[in-house]
Amino acid sequence: HPQADALLTQAWYSDMQCMIVHATRFVSETRLENLAGSGKQLFGVVDWQLPPDVPFAARVLSDYRHGCELVCRHLRELGHQHILIIGTEMQIYFLRYPEMDLSTSLPRTMREIWEAEGGTWQALNSESVADTRDTLDADNFLRILDEPDAPTAIVGLRDVEASLAQRILSQQRPDLARNMAIVGYFDTPWSVAGHPPITSVNLNLEEIARRTIEVIDDSLAGKLTD
């Protein structure tokens, strides 16, 4: 992300025709508008985290709503009512203050669907160490799980948070680990790093990539589809 502005400047002066953009919350909206104004075509993929008026040629996005519905249905069928949601500092901020989120991001959607089904939640954010390693405050995490009305399931807004929670429980509270449902998101190697493997939502990235290439081909041929 620190290199985003430099890369966009290079793109501005290059002869490239298309740019595939992901994690757009970290890219200047003005930069993208300027790039599109220069004749470059922008394609947003996987996640959409900017207002809809940014001039993208097309967006091929993961269906976060469907993924969240799967998570919520799975936990409700297991009998869970009160859950602990763990994510990055920014994810938890938008979970707590959905009105500040201009997109239909994962945290906002997860909260909306879980609350609509009568569920309640608590939140805890992970911490990034020197932008290279994620950690979870074990004391704070276990304190939440020792409360009288403690959560009975954990949702990691990324697999890494789910894995961190599983590791702390297995090392410090194996009694809780045996009975705690843990669900992750993105179906990354973190979901199979522990024992047992963590249930995780797959973004179907291969299909998103395939469809993105189709859309770009259509665009370059002058027949962009909806």
Salt bridges, closest charged atoms under 4 A:
ASP5 OD1 - ARG31 NE 3.60
ASP101 OD1 - ARG25 NH2 3.81
GLU112 OE2 - ARG65 NH2 2.61
GLU115 OE2 - ARG111 NE 3.11
ASP134 OD1 - ARG158 NH2 3.16
ASP146 OD1 - ARG173 NH1 2.81
GLU147 OE2 - ARG143 NH1 3.08
GLU161 OE2 - ARG158 NH2 2.67
ASP175 OD1 - ARG173 NE 3.20
GLU207 OE2 - ARG210 NH2 2.38
GLU214 OE2 - ARG210 NH1 2.21
GLU214 OE1 - ARG211 NH1 2.92
